[in-house]
Amino acid sequence: MLTAFSAHLHELWQRGLPGKRWLLAVSGGVDSVTLAHLCAHWQAKHPDWQFGIAHMNFQLRGQASDQDQALVEALAASYGWPWYTRAVDTAAYMQAYRCSVQMAARSLRYEWFAELLAEGWDGLMTAHHRDDMAETLVLNLVRGTGIAGLQGIGSKGTRLRPLLPFGKAELLAYAQTQGLQWREDASNVEVKYKRNWVRHKVLPAMRELNPNLEQTLARSADRWQELTLLLQREREVFEAQHCLTLPHGKYVAIEALQNHPAPKNILCEILAPYGFSYAQIQQVWATTTAQAGKVFASTTHQLLKDRTHFILCPLTDQTLPTIEIQSPESFPIQLGFGCLEADFVEQIPPKPPPTSLYLDAQKLDWPLVLRPWQAGERLYPYGLKGSQKISDILINHKVPLLLKKYVYLLATAQGQPLWLLGLRADRRWAVDNKADKILEIKYIPTK
């Protein structure tokens, strides 16, 4: 066990861990006590590594909770490690936020862990093992999950789970062989909790079909993790080729989706970060051949089915705020699906993109004003002899009625239009050959 653990931790280090100062989440149970023992042996051979222990007393089991804390503190002292303990009123938290015991405990401890990590620790080690991985996969599958949920509970960033290669039976046998002391939580055998039901009822039945169930699920999780990476890369390629992100919304080409071999998965990858479920994605996909106008909503965003695109925008009835830009140093400015950045350039490209505006810096009167466009305002677009109503420009660019109120106009302090963001610039402010200093204002979409 020691050899296997050391080899695994060395492999994780070779992949690029953030540092050598790690905080261990220790409950006092056999899993976390075993993790601490293994880390102590690792430290004996790698004295440049430092460990500390964090234990949260949830005060749910009376004297037993206090005894857990006492054991953990004694354990940390025996290794000469710093330790942190915190007692919390979990029952009050559950009542205040109307959540389950598991959700309350998770929220409380990870909020606290984040505070501790900010004090100089490189990351957090938890004692999740291969059986926990199996339980999580089954729970996610029953609840309904995408491919990402089938990856299980691997190590990510500053959260390390170095016991995932080992099963519960291996950890228990090691702890017994080493004469370790730990505490048993009586609630672990109560099947009223979903995870315990899976642990004591579902997984034993599944092992009758496959005695190596946990190993099989761990291998599957590893494959799903790579499939997730492939899907993410495919989504990035699709977005680069078939999506347009403007300050007022994100446009997703419907025809390109229809021609893709996995359209619903791509659409889910695009929309999931904005709160859309896969069940909604299926409903959205069913409208690809329907008339324009259907609107779907998550808790934060709305999706409009237009003629040729699905258009995503924030879910709000508020008008756009007016932003005063005092100088070039006021950038970047966050907007909708991206931000405005500004920089001085030496020349203008032959075909300037609509997402960039070029101005003669010496002729500018600051501040500039970023505000909603107003009815009746006109712009002098490049390529036209006269002016054109902004409302007509929006019609020509097929901006849906639902989104027109989210289009920004950059104007002078006196109200003269400079740029309908991401769409058209006013030619009256064109940069001539005499300009010594050219300011480029660019809209950068959020990736």
ChimeraX attribute file (.defattr): number of C-alpha atoms within 10 A of each C-alpha:
attribute: neighborCount
match mode: 1-to-1
recipient: residues
	/A:1	12
	/A:2	13
	/A:3	9
	/A:4	11
	/A:5	20
	/A:6	17
	/A:7	12
	/A:8	16
	/A:9	18
	/A:10	13
	/A:11	12
	/A:12	15
	/A:13	13
	/A:14	9
	/A:15	9
	/A:16	9
	/A:17	18
	/A:18	13
	/A:19	13
	/A:20	16
	/A:21	16
	/A:22	23
	/A:23	27
	/A:24	23
	/A:25	23
	/A:26	28
	/A:27	25
	/A:28	24
	/A:29	17
	/A:30	22
	/A:31	21
	/A:32	22
	/A:33	25
	/A:34	24
	/A:35	23
	/A:36	24
	/A:37	17
	/A:38	18
	/A:39	24
	/A:40	19
	/A:41	13
	/A:42	18
	/A:43	14
	/A:44	10
	/A:45	10
	/A:46	12
	/A:47	10
	/A:48	9
	/A:49	15
	/A:50	18
	/A:51	22
	/A:52	21
	/A:53	23
	/A:54	23
	/A:55	23
	/A:56	22
	/A:57	21
	/A:58	21
	/A:59	15
	/A:60	14
	/A:61	14
	/A:62	9
	/A:63	10
	/A:64	16
	/A:65	19
	/A:66	15
	/A:67	15
	/A:68	22
	/A:69	24
	/A:70	14
	/A:71	18
	/A:72	25
	/A:73	21
	/A:74	12
	/A:75	22
	/A:76	19
	/A:77	13
	/A:78	9
	/A:79	14
	/A:80	12
	/A:81	15
	/A:82	14
	/A:83	19
	/A:84	16
	/A:85	15
	/A:86	12
	/A:87	13
	/A:88	16
	/A:89	14
	/A:90	19
	/A:91	16
	/A:92	11
	/A:93	18
	/A:94	16
	/A:95	12
	/A:96	10
	/A:97	10
	/A:98	11
	/A:99	13
	/A:100	15
	/A:101	16
	/A:102	14
	/A:103	13
	/A:104	21
	/A:105	20
	/A:106	12
	/A:107	12
	/A:108	17
	/A:109	19
	/A:110	14
	/A:111	10
	/A:112	16
	/A:113	20
	/A:114	13
	/A:115	11
	/A:116	16
	/A:117	16
	/A:118	10
	/A:119	8
	/A:120	11
	/A:121	19
	/A:122	18
	/A:123	22
	/A:124	24
	/A:125	24
	/A:126	21
	/A:127	22
	/A:128	23
	/A:129	22
	/A:130	21
	/A:131	22
	/A:132	18
	/A:133	24
	/A:134	24
	/A:135	22
	/A:136	20
	/A:137	22
	/A:138	20
	/A:139	18
	/A:140	18
	/A:141	14
	/A:142	9
	/A:143	9
	/A:144	11
	/A:145	14
	/A:146	16
	/A:147	16
	/A:148	16
	/A:149	20
	/A:150	25
	/A:151	24
	/A:152	25
	/A:153	20
	/A:154	19
	/A:155	16
	/A:156	9
	/A:157	12
	/A:158	16
	/A:159	16
	/A:160	23
	/A:161	20
	/A:162	21
	/A:163	24
	/A:164	22
	/A:165	16
	/A:166	18
	/A:167	18
	/A:168	17
	/A:169	10
	/A:170	12
	/A:171	20
	/A:172	15
	/A:173	12
	/A:174	17
	/A:175	19
	/A:176	13
	/A:177	9
	/A:178	11
	/A:179	9
	/A:180	14
	/A:181	14
	/A:182	19
	/A:183	17
	/A:184	13
	/A:185	14
	/A:186	9
	/A:187	11
	/A:188	14
	/A:189	13
	/A:190	12
	/A:191	14
	/A:192	10
	/A:193	15
	/A:194	12
	/A:195	19
	/A:196	16
	/A:197	16
	/A:198	18
	/A:199	21
	/A:200	14
	/A:201	12
	/A:202	14
	/A:203	18
	/A:204	14
	/A:205	13
	/A:206	13
	/A:207	12
	/A:208	10
	/A:209	9
	/A:210	13
	/A:211	12
	/A:212	11
	/A:213	16
	/A:214	22
	/A:215	18
	/A:216	13
	/A:217	21
	/A:218	23
	/A:219	12
	/A:220	15
	/A:221	23
	/A:222	16
	/A:223	13
	/A:224	18
	/A:225	19
	/A:226	12
	/A:227	15
	/A:228	19
	/A:229	12
	/A:230	12
	/A:231	18
	/A:232	16
	/A:233	12
	/A:234	15
	/A:235	18
	/A:236	17
	/A:237	12
	/A:238	19
	/A:239	19
	/A:240	12
	/A:241	12
	/A:242	16
	/A:243	20
	/A:244	15
	/A:245	23
	/A:246	23
	/A:247	24
	/A:248	23
	/A:249	23
	/A:250	23
	/A:251	21
	/A:252	24
	/A:253	20
	/A:254	22
	/A:255	13
	/A:256	15
	/A:257	20
	/A:258	14
	/A:259	9
	/A:260	12
	/A:261	9
	/A:262	12
	/A:263	16
	/A:264	17
	/A:265	20
	/A:266	21
	/A:267	22
	/A:268	20
	/A:269	22
	/A:270	19
	/A:271	19
	/A:272	16
	/A:273	9
	/A:274	19
	/A:275	14
	/A:276	22
	/A:277	15
	/A:278	19
	/A:279	10
	/A:280	17
	/A:281	20
	/A:282	14
	/A:283	11
	/A:284	19
	/A:285	18
	/A:286	10
	/A:287	15
	/A:288	19
	/A:289	12
	/A:290	12
	/A:291	10
	/A:292	16
	/A:293	15
	/A:294	13
	/A:295	15
	/A:296	16
	/A:297	17
	/A:298	16
	/A:299	10
	/A:300	12
	/A:301	16
	/A:302	19
	/A:303	24
	/A:304	21
	/A:305	24
	/A:306	23
	/A:307	16
	/A:308	15
	/A:309	21
	/A:310	24
	/A:311	25
	/A:312	24
	/A:313	23
	/A:314	20
	/A:315	13
	/A:316	11
	/A:317	8
	/A:318	8
	/A:319	10
	/A:320	17
	/A:321	10
	/A:322	13
	/A:323	14
	/A:324	17
	/A:325	18
	/A:326	13
	/A:327	13
	/A:328	18
	/A:329	10
	/A:330	12
	/A:331	15
	/A:332	16
	/A:333	13
	/A:334	14
	/A:335	17
	/A:336	18
	/A:337	19
	/A:338	18
	/A:339	17
	/A:340	18
	/A:341	18
	/A:342	20
	/A:343	14
	/A:344	15
	/A:345	12
	/A:346	11
	/A:347	15
	/A:348	14
	/A:349	8
	/A:350	6
	/A:351	6
	/A:352	10
	/A:353	12
	/A:354	15
	/A:355	21
	/A:356	20
	/A:357	26
	/A:358	24
	/A:359	20
	/A:360	18
	/A:361	16
	/A:362	11
	/A:363	12
	/A:364	13
	/A:365	12
	/A:366	13
	/A:367	17
	/A:368	21
	/A:369	21
	/A:370	23
	/A:371	19
	/A:372	20
	/A:373	21
	/A:374	12
	/A:375	9
	/A:376	9
	/A:377	14
	/A:378	19
	/A:379	22
	/A:380	21
	/A:381	22
	/A:382	14
	/A:383	7
	/A:384	9
	/A:385	8
	/A:386	10
	/A:387	14
	/A:388	15
	/A:389	15
	/A:390	22
	/A:391	17
	/A:392	11
	/A:393	17
	/A:394	18
	/A:395	13
	/A:396	9
	/A:397	10
	/A:398	13
	/A:399	17
	/A:400	17
	/A:401	11
	/A:402	12
	/A:403	16
	/A:404	16
	/A:405	16
	/A:406	22
	/A:407	21
	/A:408	23
	/A:409	25
	/A:410	24
	/A:411	21
	/A:412	19
	/A:413	15
	/A:414	10
	/A:415	13
	/A:416	17
	/A:417	23
	/A:418	26
	/A:419	27
	/A:420	25
	/A:421	22
	/A:422	21
	/A:423	19
	/A:424	23
	/A:425	24
	/A:426	19
	/A:427	16
	/A:428	13
	/A:429	17
	/A:430	14
	/A:431	19
	/A:432	10
	/A:433	7
	/A:434	7
	/A:435	14
	/A:436	13
	/A:437	16
	/A:438	21
	/A:439	21
	/A:440	21
	/A:441	20
	/A:442	20
	/A:443	25
	/A:444	20
	/A:445	18
	/A:446	14
	/A:447	9
